[in-house]
Amino acid sequence: MKKLVREFEFQPQEASVVQDLAYALALTETTAGILYARGMDTVEKMRAFLRPSREHFLSPFLMSGMREAVELIRRARDEEWRVAIYGDYDADGIGASAILFRALSIYGIDAYPFVPERAEGYGMSEKTVDKIFDEFLPDLVITVDCGISNKKEVEYIQQQGAYVIVTDHHELPEELPDCITINPKFKDDYPYDNLCGAGVAFKLACALIGEQAYSLLDFAALSTVADSVPLLGENRDIVAEGLKLISEQPRPALAAFLGKTTEITAQTLAFTVAPRINAAGRMGDAKAALKLFLSEDEEEIAELAALLGKYNIERQKYCDDLYAQATAQIREEGAYGHIVMLAGENWNAGTIGIVAARIVEGYSRPALLFVKNGDILRGSARSIDNVNIFEALKACSEYIEEFGGHAQAAGVNVKTENFTALKEALNRYLDEHYTKEDFTPTVIVSGDACDYARVSAELTMLEPFGVGNRRPLFEIGASSTNAAPVKPHSPHVTLNVNRLELIGFNSEDLLKILRSDLKKRIVFDYNRSTFRGREYLKGFVRSVIYDGASGTDVELDLFENRMRALLREELQAETLTLAEANSFLREQTEKCAYGLCCVCWDRSALSQFPVLNGISEDVFSLSSASVGNTVLIAPEPDTDLSAYREVVFLDSPACGVRTGKARILTCGQNFKDDSLLRLDVSRESLLSVYTALKEKRGSLEGDTYADAARRAVLGCGPEQTVFALAVFEELGLISLEGGQVRFMTGKKTELTNSRIYLAVMRIQEA
């Protein structure tokens, strides 16, 4: 179960400050509170945030090394040195290379741009340095988006007789290169340390050519969004100005990807343009992306853009295939520690980072994926918000050949023989430095739904959204709702809560939860759209957090799932007494936070297992793929629990789910199946229900037996109605297809042809 976390909760003094700021800037307290929580604690800071501009750009000369770099580049121009640019293969490195190449061209230097391919490894290498000298023989090499961790390679370049300037933004290693080095992470007079590699290249361009560098803000904006650095401070100004440039006059290289898109946002860059630029490097042709950004030939640009589009489609297929392989490996090996580490022989090195990010999202813990390359495993690491993976790798560096990156992402190479030792060391480090709560899936909300129209209008002022400035989410409380598919057979769901229309895309699996009377908090973001001159306000559902112990009507849905489970073959399980079960569960939950799923068909049975107090309770289906210890109440038929190490049935029946290789235990023999024992299985009773149902023919609706039983309101009781409907449909007497109870005429059969009927009979006769 995901945890709902408030982005901010102010003390009375802070709340008073927020009120004053809201009044001063004519904002709602909701919007002012969001800004205050994100570091804008004065009128001046809020105004600067709400009006991002190039006017806020910091002087590049506040950065240490900048003046020395400009002097050396001036000398290179005046003495006609041969200058090479060494970039990186991702969208940040490509954008940084394009910025510096074009800035040097304006400055009077015709530079040689070089980006390695991903297969050549992370960062610089002597092999790639040799390529540059073989092809160009430079007098000066300037790195962008790399180099800070390449002390040895910088020395190698210097031994070839060339000067080096390193511009980078990655975390500082213990040993720095012995050359002119520019990095916002240095503790110098530059007050902002979150620039991406292209952002640093842009600052160098500003130092070289002044405001002429502003024509390159589109590249800087794209790279800033693509590299997932915080969209606060100067990054926000860079992206906002870059988006203006792209919206007003997109250069052909970007226009080729934007098509007829009229509203260009940070999300447009993140999901439309950046993946195509990254795809070139991931598919082993980073030079194609760089060539696209440097070309002035529109025909060539069109061809290269089409090529990158093709690469992106191939990349998506590789990612899907690799994700399937990775999750299969997780199921085979288990994921019961604080980190997921996987390696594959034939995996594509260009896609492991994307797949690692997908695993992080699904399993709520850091993930490292490696490609086997001889004795070396080349890998990509991604992390959850609460865990600094760079620091974790640094603490375990004795098992690592090389690594570099950020708090949330890193490249790492390790010898095959050290793979297991590194995994164990990382698990120990994470266990010692982080708590269970750090790994709990969370949804951060900025407040309750209120003043829809005004708040949603103000939120547009907070764009561009991205890392560090997430799109605000809100919550609205509900019990039973009128949730329904947008149209028949649609996977999308619509509902109305407190006069706000909400849409849940691909949310059909949430229909039971949304319609049930479980107390729930619906998390959404506001969306304003215009159609035929009229503005519409909707909310897009992002998550549903519910209380598994609440609700009374939902008991009928739980009963239906329990009854449906009778159609499944009983699983071979170890039998435990109640005392043994509590002892086992206590031992497992204390030992590990992952791998245990307790299945419960009747919520009343939970009172016999006090050891499970505090364990999350899911209803019908798992709310997270994290394999965290959980209680699952009345699972849907064939729910897949095969990723768990142990599946414990707290009551009967021990069936209805897929368990794979999991160890299966049950203490269901300790509980009487009262709801099934109370059913009247006589032919007369069922005939009476059939007759009563038939009288409502044409008006009886329901997508499930429970739903139809609640609407029917027959005198026999809702559980009896659910049982009867299940038997009748199995016998082919009725159909619930399309949400309508339809009666089939001319059908003759026997009750004993119903497996549900026979199963209930066996339970009552036992």
SEBAMI-327716 format. One line per 3 residues: number of its first residue (from 1); their letters; for each residue x, y, z of C-alpha. Coordinates in steps of 0.02 Angstrom, whole numbers, plus 50000, padded with zeros to 5 digits. Layout:
NUM	a	X Y Z  ... $
end
This chain:
1	mkk	50000 50000 50000  50067 50169 49953  50086 50301 50088 $
4	lvr	50009 50473 50069  50130 50611 50118  50093 50796 50132 $
7	efe	50219 50906 50042  50205 51030 50184  50122 51055 50353 $
10	fqp	50156 51227 50424  50176 51280 50604  50064 51428 50654 $
13	qea	50206 51553 50628  50244 51483 50455  50060 51481 50409 $
16	svv	50052 51665 50454  50200 51703 50340  50116 51607 50198 $
19	qdl	49957 51708 50222  50055 51870 50211  50147 51812 50055 $
22	aya	49985 51756 49973  49908 51926 50008  50061 52020 49944 $
25	lal	50062 51926 49779  49873 51904 49760  49887 51714 49766 $
28	tet	49784 51582 49851  49861 51515 50010  49873 51345 49924 $
31	tag	49988 51412 49787  50086 51519 49909  50107 51366 50023 $
34	ily	50177 51263 49879  50303 51399 49837  50352 51422 50019 $
37	arg	50379 51236 50042  50492 51235 49889  50608 51366 49959 $
40	mdt	50527 51528 49903  50507 51608 50075  50506 51793 50029 $
43	vek	50406 51902 49910  50562 51928 49805  50598 51742 49788 $
46	mra	50418 51702 49746  50410 51841 49617  50573 51781 49538 $
49	flr	50506 51603 49532  50341 51655 49455  50430 51761 49325 $
52	psr	50579 51657 49266  50691 51760 49154  50865 51781 49082 $
55	ehf	50875 51932 49195  50908 51810 49337  51057 51727 49253 $
58	lsp	51211 51724 49363  51379 51788 49305  51480 51642 49235 $
61	flm	51637 51719 49307  51578 51676 49483  51629 51497 49441 $
64	sgm	51805 51448 49487  51909 51408 49334  51801 51510 49216 $
67	rea	51920 51656 49193  52068 51539 49167  51966 51439 49040 $
70	vel	51919 51595 48941  52101 51653 48940  52162 51486 48874 $
73	irr	52024 51479 48741  52067 51659 48689  52247 51605 48670 $
76	ard	52191 51454 48568  52095 51567 48451  52232 51696 48434 $
79	eew	52367 51565 48404  52253 51460 48292  52260 51304 48399 $
82	rva	52166 51148 48351  52025 51129 48479  51928 50968 48513 $
85	iyg	51766 50953 48611  51745 50790 48706  51561 50761 48749 $
88	dyd	51452 50621 48814  51330 50509 48720  51169 50558 48808 $
91	adg	51052 50705 48776  51145 50813 48902  51314 50776 48825 $
94	iga	51250 50800 48647  51167 50965 48694  51324 51024 48786 $
97	sai	51433 50980 48636  51318 51074 48518  51317 51228 48631 $
100	lfr	51506 51236 48646  51536 51197 48461  51420 51337 48406 $
103	als	51486 51458 48537  51667 51425 48484  51616 51450 48303 $
106	iyg	51545 51621 48345  51702 51656 48447  51811 51615 48298 $
109	ida	51864 51434 48326  51816 51292 48210  51817 51151 48337 $
112	ypf	51818 50963 48315  51668 50885 48406  51683 50708 48472 $
115	vpe	51564 50597 48569  51604 50416 48611  51479 50277 48587 $
118	rae	51400 50196 48739  51488 50031 48703  51654 50120 48732 $
121	gyg	51608 50145 48914  51559 50280 49036  51664 50440 49036 $
124	mse	51833 50460 48951  51953 50321 48908  52128 50311 48834 $
127	ktv	52054 50218 48685  51935 50361 48642  52072 50489 48674 $
130	dki	52179 50396 48547  52037 50410 48421  52035 50599 48439 $
133	fde	52223 50614 48417  52222 50495 48269  52087 50594 48181 $
136	flp	52125 50773 48235  52284 50796 48338  52216 50936 48450 $
139	dlv	52313 51067 48546  52169 51090 48669  52034 50969 48725 $
142	itv	51879 51039 48813  51765 50912 48895  51579 50939 48920 $
145	dcg	51468 50836 49035  51615 50724 49080  51796 50724 49138 $
148	isn	51784 50764 49323  51820 50582 49367  51953 50558 49232 $
151	kke	52114 50614 49316  52213 50475 49231  52141 50509 49058 $
154	vey	52173 50696 49075  52355 50657 49114  52359 50546 48961 $
157	iqq	52297 50690 48851  52427 50806 48925  52562 50678 48889 $
160	qga	52512 50690 48706  52555 50874 48713  52381 50951 48727 $
163	yvi	52302 51066 48857  52139 51013 48942  51989 51108 49009 $
166	vtd	51862 51001 49101  51683 51064 49112  51568 50946 49206 $
169	hhe	51429 50943 49333  51443 50770 49409  51488 50738 49591 $
172	lpe	51668 50776 49637  51784 50628 49660  51919 50624 49793 $
175	elp	52054 50656 49661  52024 50793 49533  52105 50810 49362 $
178	dci	52260 50921 49360  52197 51050 49237  52076 51198 49223 $
181	tin	51914 51129 49291  51740 51206 49294  51604 51122 49396 $
184	pkf	51459 51203 49493  51487 51076 49632  51645 51168 49685 $
187	kdd	51627 51274 49841  51659 51441 49759  51566 51604 49733 $
190	ypy	51441 51526 49613  51284 51502 49719  51196 51370 49614 $
193	dnl	51260 51191 49602  51126 51099 49504  51168 51143 49323 $
196	cga	51175 50999 49201  51323 50974 49083  51242 51081 48948 $
199	gva	51204 51213 49079  51389 51223 49120  51431 51231 48934 $
202	fkl	51304 51371 48916  51389 51469 49056  51556 51448 48968 $
205	aca	51474 51507 48807  51408 51661 48900  51584 51696 48964 $
208	lig	51652 51684 48786  51520 51772 48680  51405 51860 48804 $
211	eqa	51221 51873 48760  51249 51794 48589  51249 51632 48688 $
214	ysl	51063 51657 48724  51026 51592 48549  51083 51422 48616 $
217	ldf	50958 51416 48760  50850 51291 48667  50989 51161 48678 $
220	aal	51019 51205 48861  50834 51189 48902  50818 51020 48817 $
223	stv	50972 50951 48905  50918 51020 49075  50750 50931 49062 $
226	ads	50827 50772 48990  50958 50757 49127  50828 50765 49267 $
229	vpl	50915 50901 49366  50804 51008 49480  50701 51138 49387 $
232	lge	50733 51269 49520  50848 51420 49527  50946 51454 49369 $
235	nrd	50889 51292 49288  50711 51357 49294  50765 51518 49207 $
238	iva	50861 51421 49075  50716 51305 49036  50586 51444 49035 $
241	egl	50690 51550 48915  50731 51399 48809  50547 51352 48795 $
244	kli	50507 51529 48736  50640 51514 48602  50575 51345 48544 $
247	seq	50394 51404 48544  50430 51563 48448  50559 51502 48324 $
250	prp	50608 51319 48339  50768 51275 48250  50743 51142 48114 $
253	ala	50829 51006 48218  50695 51024 48353  50549 51068 48239 $
256	afl	50573 50899 48154  50519 50813 48315  50382 50934 48369 $
259	gkt	50271 50917 48215  50110 51014 48239  50129 51029 48428 $
262	tei	50072 51203 48476  50100 51204 48664  50283 51171 48704 $
265	taq	50314 51126 48886  50452 51042 48985  50352 50882 48969 $
268	tla	50355 50901 48779  50544 50904 48785  50552 50762 48912 $
271	ftv	50435 50642 48821  50444 50693 48639  50617 50761 48599 $
274	apr	50738 50696 48731  50698 50510 48705  50742 50525 48521 $
277	ina	50908 50611 48557  50949 50482 48690  50895 50341 48574 $
280	agr	51041 50377 48457  51168 50347 48595  51073 50199 48663 $
283	mgd	51071 50117 48492  51257 50147 48464  51249 50300 48351 $
286	aka	51270 50453 48464  51360 50541 48323  51196 50547 48224 $
289	alk	51116 50651 48362  51266 50767 48371  51267 50785 48183 $
292	lfl	51082 50831 48189  51116 50970 48314  51262 51038 48214 $
295	sed	51187 51029 48039  51117 51177 47944  51058 51072 47795 $
298	eee	50869 51050 47807  50868 50894 47699  51003 50814 47806 $
301	iae	50911 50867 47964  50751 50783 47903  50845 50622 47865 $
304	laa	50934 50622 48033  50773 50660 48128  50688 50513 48040 $
307	llg	50836 50403 48085  50825 50452 48268  50638 50418 48265 $
310	kyn	50676 50244 48199  50807 50220 48335  50679 50270 48465 $
313	ier	50555 50139 48406  50693 50008 48411  50744 50070 48583 $
316	qky	50565 50051 48648  50560 49871 48587  50729 49832 48666 $
319	cdd	50669 49910 48829  50509 49808 48832  50604 49648 48795 $
322	lya	50738 49686 48924  50610 49733 49056  50522 49567 49029 $
325	qat	50688 49475 49047  50736 49576 49201  50570 49548 49291 $
328	aqi	50578 49363 49248  50751 49358 49328  50684 49448 49481 $
331	ree	50547 49319 49499  50673 49179 49480  50800 49250 49604 $
334	gay	50683 49350 49716  50696 49532 49767  50703 49528 49955 $
337	ghi	50839 49656 49993  50849 49846 49985  50926 49842 49811 $
340	vml	50891 49752 49648  51049 49700 49553  51039 49604 49390 $
343	age	51159 49558 49250  51132 49486 49076  51245 49422 48938 $
346	nwn	51159 49495 48785  51074 49647 48858  51084 49811 48764 $
349	agt	51197 49931 48859  51098 50078 48793  50934 50024 48872 $
352	igi	50984 49959 49044  50970 50133 49123  50790 50153 49063 $
355	vaa	50743 49980 49122  50829 50010 49290  50719 50165 49310 $
358	riv	50564 50061 49274  50617 49933 49404  50645 50073 49531 $
361	egy	50469 50136 49498  50392 49964 49516  50495 49893 49660 $
364	srp	50523 50054 49760  50708 50030 49788  50872 50066 49696 $
367	all	50912 49957 49545  51076 49917 49458  51075 49829 49290 $
370	fvk	51236 49765 49210  51289 49702 49040  51419 49566 49043 $
373	ngd	51572 49612 48941  51709 49485 48970  51770 49500 49149 $
376	ilr	51690 49672 49171  51507 49711 49205  51458 49882 49138 $
379	gsa	51306 49949 49227  51181 50087 49258  51110 50129 49428 $
382	rsi	50947 50220 49466  50873 50260 49635  50718 50311 49731 $
385	dnv	50702 50490 49795  50754 50449 49973  50915 50355 49931 $
388	nif	51076 50435 49869  51146 50298 49758  51307 50395 49723 $
391	eal	51350 50399 49908  51304 50215 49926  51419 50167 49782 $
394	kac	51556 50277 49853  51544 50186 50020  51563 50019 49929 $
397	sey	51695 50077 49805  51818 49939 49856  51715 49821 49748 $
400	iee	51698 49941 49601  51816 49975 49456  51744 50147 49415 $
403	fgg	51585 50246 49439  51515 50421 49426  51350 50512 49423 $
406	haq	51221 50592 49536  51117 50554 49689  50982 50472 49582 $
409	aag	51080 50399 49437  51254 50332 49407  51362 50232 49289 $
412	vnv	51461 50092 49370  51582 49958 49311  51626 49807 49417 $
415	kte	51723 49647 49393  51613 49494 49376  51696 49414 49528 $
418	nft	51643 49563 49637  51460 49566 49586  51393 49469 49735 $
421	alk	51508 49558 49858  51450 49728 49794  51267 49677 49808 $
424	eal	51291 49620 49988  51390 49777 50033  51258 49892 49958 $
427	nry	51121 49800 50052  51218 49819 50216  51248 50004 50182 $
430	lde	51066 50039 50142  51008 49939 50293  51122 50040 50408 $
433	hyt	51089 50212 50335  50904 50208 50289  50741 50158 50373 $
436	ked	50597 50050 50316  50497 50209 50282  50627 50268 50157 $
439	ftp	50580 50121 50046  50392 50135 50067  50308 50190 49904 $
442	tvi	50243 50365 49933  50127 50487 49847  50162 50669 49889 $
445	vsg	50013 50786 49887  50011 50974 49902  49840 50992 49980 $
448	dac	49655 50952 49975  49546 50991 49826  49482 51168 49849 $
451	dya	49439 51324 49749  49460 51221 49590  49454 51358 49461 $
454	rvs	49572 51483 49542  49701 51360 49606  49711 51269 49439 $
457	ael	49736 51434 49348  49877 51485 49466  49965 51318 49446 $
460	tml	50008 51361 49265  50120 51497 49338  50224 51363 49422 $
463	epf	50278 51285 49256  50396 51220 49194  50371 51066 49302 $
466	gvg	50502 50932 49325  50626 50865 49452  50628 50975 49608 $
469	nrr	50471 51065 49549  50349 50923 49529  50175 50955 49463 $
472	plf	50070 50977 49620  49951 50835 49662  49795 50855 49766 $
475	eig	49683 50736 49860  49497 50721 49879  49407 50606 50000 $
478	ass	49272 50485 49943  49179 50328 49990  49069 50248 49858 $
481	tna	49083 50337 49690  48994 50331 49522  49150 50269 49433 $
484	apv	49116 50195 49262  49210 50160 49101  49218 50312 48986 $
487	kph	49130 50203 48857  49094 50016 48842  49252 49909 48847 $
490	sph	49361 50063 48878  49507 50043 48999  49483 50225 49051 $
493	vtl	49370 50272 49197  49272 50428 49237  49194 50482 49402 $
496	nvn	49127 50638 49486  49174 50684 49665  49114 50844 49746 $
499	rle	49068 50918 49576  49243 50886 49507  49254 50773 49356 $
502	lig	49398 50650 49369  49470 50537 49235  49579 50386 49270 $
505	fns	49676 50327 49118  49701 50138 49110  49616 50125 49279 $
508	edl	49488 49988 49248  49575 49882 49380  49526 50016 49508 $
511	lki	49340 50009 49469  49298 49894 49616  49396 50002 49737 $
514	lrs	49319 50163 49671  49142 50096 49677  49161 50012 49847 $
517	dlk	49126 50100 50012  49306 50082 50067  49361 50252 50132 $
520	kri	49482 50319 50004  49587 50469 49955  49593 50500 49769 $
523	vfd	49753 50585 49715  49744 50689 49557  49816 50836 49464 $
526	ynr	49718 50976 49387  49705 50992 49199  49633 51139 49105 $
529	stf	49589 51119 48922  49501 51224 48792  49379 51154 48664 $
532	rgr	49285 51262 48540  49326 51417 48639  49264 51348 48805 $
535	eyl	49380 51305 48949  49358 51141 49042  49429 51090 49210 $
538	kgf	49460 50907 49252  49566 50805 49369  49676 50663 49310 $
541	vrs	49680 50520 49437  49860 50475 49484  49831 50358 49631 $
544	viy	49698 50293 49749  49744 50266 49932  49614 50171 50034 $
547	dga	49582 50101 50207  49568 49912 50189  49480 49897 50357 $
550	sgt	49338 50017 50317  49172 49992 50228  49026 49874 50250 $
553	dve	48952 49856 50076  49123 49800 50016  49101 49640 50117 $
556	ldl	48989 49577 49978  49129 49601 49850  49249 49510 49966 $
559	fen	49124 49368 49981  49109 49357 49791  49297 49340 49769 $
562	rmr	49304 49210 49907  49169 49111 49818  49253 49129 49648 $
565	all	49413 49059 49724  49321 48894 49751  49335 48864 49564 $
568	ree	49524 48855 49579  49618 48698 49627  49672 48696 49808 $
571	lqa	49859 48726 49830  49974 48607 49919  50013 48699 50080 $
574	etl	50100 48671 50246  49975 48675 50388  50006 48784 50542 $
577	tla	49912 48804 50704  49861 48980 50752  50005 48994 50875 $
580	ean	50130 48926 50748  50066 49048 50617  50086 49200 50731 $
583	sfl	50260 49143 50779  50309 49116 50597  50239 49284 50543 $
586	req	50328 49375 50684  50493 49294 50635  50473 49336 50451 $
589	tek	50419 49516 50472  50560 49552 50594  50689 49469 50482 $
592	cay	50645 49551 50317  50531 49688 50248  50505 49595 50084 $
595	glc	50438 49431 50019  50289 49391 50132  50108 49399 50071 $
598	cvc	49966 49350 50188  49803 49310 50100  49642 49337 50195 $
601	wdr	49466 49304 50127  49369 49365 50279  49435 49523 50364 $
604	sal	49374 49463 50534  49511 49330 50533  49643 49467 50546 $
607	sqf	49598 49496 50728  49682 49328 50765  49850 49390 50698 $
610	pvl	49903 49540 50803  50080 49520 50737  50017 49590 50571 $
613	ngi	49963 49756 50647  50049 49893 50549  50073 49786 50393 $
616	sed	49991 49867 50242  49822 49795 50189  49779 49785 50005 $
619	vfs	49606 49737 49944  49570 49639 49783  49742 49669 49706 $
622	lss	49917 49724 49752  49938 49913 49754  50125 49897 49725 $
625	asv	50243 49776 49639  50376 49807 49773  50353 49633 49850 $
628	gnt	50348 49719 50019  50268 49621 50161  50081 49642 50143 $
631	vli	49908 49574 50183  49800 49547 50029  49614 49534 50063 $
634	ape	49503 49435 49944  49618 49437 49792  49546 49439 49617 $
637	pdt	49547 49270 49530  49720 49216 49471  49810 49360 49558 $
640	dls	49996 49334 49529  50092 49316 49692  50237 49219 49618 $
643	ayr	50362 49358 49659  50340 49323 49845  50449 49206 49947 $
646	evv	50307 49149 50062  50118 49155 50038  50020 49123 50197 $
649	fld	49832 49091 50189  49762 49156 50352  49592 49074 50322 $
652	spa	49520 48958 50191  49521 48919 50049  49706 48904 50004 $
655	cgv	49677 48934 49819  49630 49066 49691  49802 49142 49664 $
658	rtg	49961 49101 49568  50107 49069 49684  50249 49011 49571 $
661	kar	50391 48940 49675  50334 49026 49835  50323 48926 49995 $
664	ilt	50137 48905 50037  50070 48893 50213  49895 48894 50284 $
667	cgq	49807 48902 50451  49634 48909 50372  49578 48754 50466 $
670	nfk	49566 48865 50621  49419 48964 50550  49242 48912 50506 $
673	dds	49181 48971 50335  49020 49045 50409  48970 49146 50255 $
676	llr	48971 48990 50146  48890 48881 50281  48742 49001 50289 $
679	ldv	48699 48984 50105  48539 48891 50061  48587 48767 49926 $
682	sre	48415 48690 49906  48337 48685 49732  48182 48772 49799 $
685	sll	48281 48919 49867  48380 48944 49707  48222 48931 49602 $
688	svy	48142 49065 49711  48292 49180 49682  48286 49147 49494 $
691	tal	48101 49192 49488  48129 49352 49588  48273 49402 49474 $
694	kek	48172 49367 49318  48036 49486 49378  48166 49625 49369 $
697	rgs	48216 49577 49192  48270 49728 49089  48309 49837 49239 $
700	leg	48438 49733 49330  48616 49797 49305  48788 49754 49371 $
703	dty	48965 49719 49315  48991 49594 49457  48878 49477 49556 $
706	ada	48898 49589 49708  48852 49744 49609  48697 49661 49536 $
709	arr	48646 49589 49707  48654 49760 49789  48541 49832 49654 $
712	avl	48420 49686 49654  48376 49700 49840  48293 49530 49854 $
715	gcg	48220 49466 50016  48338 49317 50022  48489 49422 50069 $
718	peq	48634 49487 49964  48755 49340 49992  48622 49215 49938 $
721	tvf	48590 49322 49783  48776 49327 49741  48785 49137 49758 $
724	ala	48631 49114 49649  48694 49232 49514  48861 49141 49509 $
727	vfe	48775 48972 49491  48653 49035 49360  48789 49113 49253 $
730	elg	48897 48958 49264  48747 48855 49207  48718 48974 49061 $
733	lis	48549 49036 49125  48603 49218 49136  48743 49331 49076 $
736	leg	48819 49487 49155  48903 49541 48995  48902 49729 48965 $
739	gqv	48845 49772 49141  48668 49705 49112  48593 49546 49184 $
742	rfm	48525 49454 49032  48420 49295 49040  48450 49153 48918 $
745	tgk	48291 49067 48861  48263 48884 48824  48411 48825 48929 $
748	kte	48388 48666 49033  48520 48604 49152  48554 48529 49324 $
751	ltn	48623 48618 49477  48758 48486 49490  48832 48553 49328 $
754	sri	48890 48706 49425  49062 48690 49503  49025 48831 49626 $
757	yla	48868 48741 49683  48963 48579 49709  49104 48667 49801 $
760	vmr	48984 48750 49924  48895 48583 49948  49060 48499 49993 $
763	iqe	49100 48636 50120  48929 48618 50202  48942 48429 50208 $
766	a	49118 48426 50280 $
end
